[in-house]
Amino acid sequence: MDKRPFDQLEPESTPTPVSETPSKRATPDPAATTVNGGSSKVPAHVLQKRREGRLRAMEKLQNRLDELGIKRVDQENALKFSSIPLVQAINQKNYYTDYLKKDDQIMMIREMRQRLLEARLAKKQAELERKQESQNMINKISTHGFDFDDNEDEDEDDDNGKMGSKIIVLHPGSANIRIGLSSDVDPLVIPNMVAHRRPAPKTSVDPLRREDENGDMSIVDEQFVNAKRTVTSNFKERMKFYKRRILPNSNEQCYNYNKRVQPETIPELDDVHKLDYFDKVRENYVTGADVLKIKDLENWQVRSPFLNGRFNDKDIAYKSEQDLLGDIKLILNDALKRFNIFNRKTLNTYNCVLVIPNLYDKVYCEKMVGFLFNLGFGQVAVFQEGLAATFGSGVSSACVVDIGATSTKVCCIEEGYIFPDSVVELSYGSNDITRALIKSLIGQQFPYRKINLNELRDWTLATQLKENIVTFNDANVAVQIFKFVNRRPGQLSEKYEFKSFDDVMVTPMGLFYPELFLEDGDAREESTILGKWSPNKKLTRGLMGSRVAKSATHKNETERKLISEMDTKDLMDQLVSSAGEETEAADGETDEKVTQTNDFRVNMTPLDKAIIESITYAASGDQQRLEKLYQNILIVGGGSKIEGLDTILVDRLHLNRVPLLASNKLAEITKQVQQWKEKEKELSEQHVQEINNTVASGGVTTIEIIANDENLDPSMLVWKGASVFARLKIVEEMWIGEKYWDIFGGRALSYTTLFNY
């Protein structure tokens, strides 16, 4: 028995599992002291003996546990916690998405990675070539001295590396095709014409006219005469309101003067603007402005492949789809040669941005994209005209009014989004103004009595005359003398003078009185719609199989009233229902009116009422958006060059906006009516009176037209906006490769466009 004091005795150690490696706690502190202060050190053999004892105890305990079967082994038991099956949690963030679940998306990512890889390799190769050129230059300087001509080579390299120099922007129009590099300031404007060496079909005189026994001319179209009488009456009221004096015999003065005018012959040496005609045409076709240089134009057939932002497949001159696409290829090939692109291999290094209408035709879009790939472009992107106009003007939100040659388009845009319900396409344009002007001048005994709008040269003359004399400026409306020159191949040029009074303003007012552009059956040839093509074209069934010509009754496409023509009850019902439709569309539903645009429609709504309709439906109860759109009306297109158009448009909008639509409390009234409609089906007279009181207590929403720069041509604005867009980084996500197009076809547009295709 140990004789040491009790407090110095060590407790007996129980057999616990320990590690073979001695722990620090098991080793006593060599500086340990006893109670009396003396040092006590345990010998090493005692510690080793204790350690071995613990190991034997642990081994014995483990054997005992194995015999009893209560050994804990997690991996071997694998017992379930419960018999109820455990359901794995769903990742709701990615459960409803289709990201990377479709082959087309994987294909897009592969193509994007491939493009990035090719770009990196090209950049690396360019750096190596630049280093090699630098080394060669150093060697050249050290041996032969400095060559000053190398500066020109460096400038050329800088130009070749300019942003957008490999992107071509294409904007087809009814009158002109605008094409150019994205890095260019202005595009190349090519008239939408192709002439083929074949006899042209005989055409009648347009517009139809009759002569009396005294030789006085008059228009056959009685509908035009009646419509002009209505517009003239409104014109006189406007002049009276602005206190403009009108002489009572102004029209008679013009009539008698024009009847006596005889043309003046200009000697060949004095004709400064003489046109150089082709002595001999080598090819069997001529494109663009060169068509007017053909001497024997009667032996050539002139065709136009584009119309209203679509294929002109209703023209009877086209016998097949390939015939139409062949004309487009001829025009583009001649245009690309001006950019030093002569073969398919070179063209494959260029990308193309195609500008399409807001109300696009799916068949046109898909066939045009496929055609561009067949032509040789490497990649193609699609962009809408309305968005391009906002990019060109530098505004984010606007009501865009595009007055083209054969149609007028209206749409409302906010932060790069076109409101589907705001898109309107009107079936008249600047060509209709040209026809109305010539009709009106013929009634005033136009001195060039043989003018025929079915002949290309006469149509070009009429277009130039319209651009020079029409105006909306009241101060410029007076009895004036105008001059023009008629040039014909093989003949001396003839100079004409004529007087005109109100024709210069009455005819463009057809934008607000479209019945001026309509014609009755006696003045219209069979199977022909006049006032829409230049020159007049006969129509047939569409070659693409997507559009069937409807009856040209020249009626509005819908029978419902316009918003500006409704009473208070009907107007509020329409506004409340449109606000509900806007909410549903915001939840993800696609508006069919945007996609189903294959049918050819006739819409003769006045321009001012169409703008009110577009803005009202786009706002849908949002007062801030309504005011923003009314204060940012953007007018573009070749037909918008008429002087004073912005002033008269503001006047017409104020005149046709009912007080309810002009009120700055329209959104508040709409919400109040929605609450009333939840309780009652129809508005009572008391509700109508309360609405009128609210309108009277509020103010009026102002109307402003965005003024374009004087140096900026409004007809170029859409192309310039598309060229700006082509240089943005986002366009990288919109490119469609040829391989990708071959696999997915038209579906590729649904995955790459910024709009709902």
Number of C-alpha atoms within 10 A of each C-alpha: 3 6 6 8 8 8 9 10 10 7 7 6 9 10 15 13 15 14 11 10 7 11 9 8 7 10 11 12 12 10 10 12 12 12 9 6 8 9 11 14 12 12 8 9 9 9 14 11 10 12 18 12 15 19 17 14 16 18 15 13 14 13 11 13 12 11 9 8 8 9 12 10 8 8 7 7 8 8 8 8 8 7 6 7 8 8 6 6 6 8 8 8 7 9 9 8 9 9 10 12 9 9 9 16 15 13 15 20 13 12 17 16 12 12 13 12 12 12 12 12 12 12 12 12 12 12 12 12 12 12 12 12 12 12 12 12 16 13 12 13 12 10 9 8 11 12 10 7 8 11 10 10 10 11 11 11 11 10 12 12 11 11 13 20 17 17 23 26 31 24 25 27 23 25 22 21 21 22 23 25 23 28 21 14 9 18 21 16 18 21 20 24 24 22 23 19 17 14 12 15 11 8 13 12 13 21 22 16 15 10 11 8 6 6 10 14 18 19 19 18 19 14 19 21 17 13 18 23 14 15 21 18 11 14 17 16 13 13 15 12 9 11 10 15 12 15 11 8 9 15 17 12 16 21 22 13 19 23 17 10 16 14 14 13 14 14 10 11 7 9 14 7 8 14 12 12 17 15 10 8 13 8 8 10 17 23 24 20 14 16 22 21 17 19 18 14 21 16 15 21 16 24 21 27 24 21 21 22 23 21 26 21 27 21 21 16 20 21 12 14 14 11 14 21 17 14 23 22 15 15 20 18 16 16 21 16 11 11 12 10 16 13 13 13 12 13 18 16 13 19 26 27 26 23 24 23 20 22 21 20 21 18 17 17 21 16 16 18 25 17 16 19 22 13 16 18 23 23 23 23 22 24 23 21 27 29 29 23 27 24 21 20 21 11 17 14 22 30 29 25 24 26 25 23 25 24 22 23 26 24 27 32 23 18 11 18 14 21 20 24 24 21 26 22 22 22 23 28 28 28 26 26 27 26 24 25 24 24 24 23 23 22 16 26 23 25 20 20 10 10 19 20 24 19 18 18 19 18 21 15 16 21 20 13 18 23 16 14 18 24 24 21 16 17 11 16 21 18 16 14 13 13 12 16 18 16 19 16 17 9 10 16 20 18 16 19 18 23 25 24 22 22 25 23 22 28 28 26 25 24 24 18 20 23 21 25 27 23 21 13 12 12 18 17 14 10 12 15 19 21 25 23 21 23 22 21 21 17 18 16 15 19 21 16 11 16 18 15 13 11 12 11 12 17 15 14 11 9 7 8 10 14 24 19 13 14 11 18 14 14 18 22 17 15 23 20 14 19 21 15 17 21 13 13 15 10 9 8 11 14 16 10 11 17 15 12 16 17 12 13 19 19 19 22 23 17 26 22 18 26 25 22 20 22 27 24 23 27 24 23 23 15 17 11 18 22 19 20 25 24 18 20 23 26 26 25 22 21 23 20 19 19 15 13 18 20 13 16 20 17 12 14 19 18 11 16 18 16 19 21 20 23 21 21 21 26 19 13 20 20 15 14 21 18 10 15 14 9 8 11 8 14 16 12 10 9 15 15 12 13 21 15 11 17 20 14 11 13 13 17 20 14 18 18 18 16 12 14 9 7 6 13 16 25 20 19 24 26 28 27 22 28 28 18 20 26 16 11 9 11 17 14 15 21 24 25 19 19 14 17 19 12 12 12 15 18 14 22 23 11 17 19 18 17 15 13 16
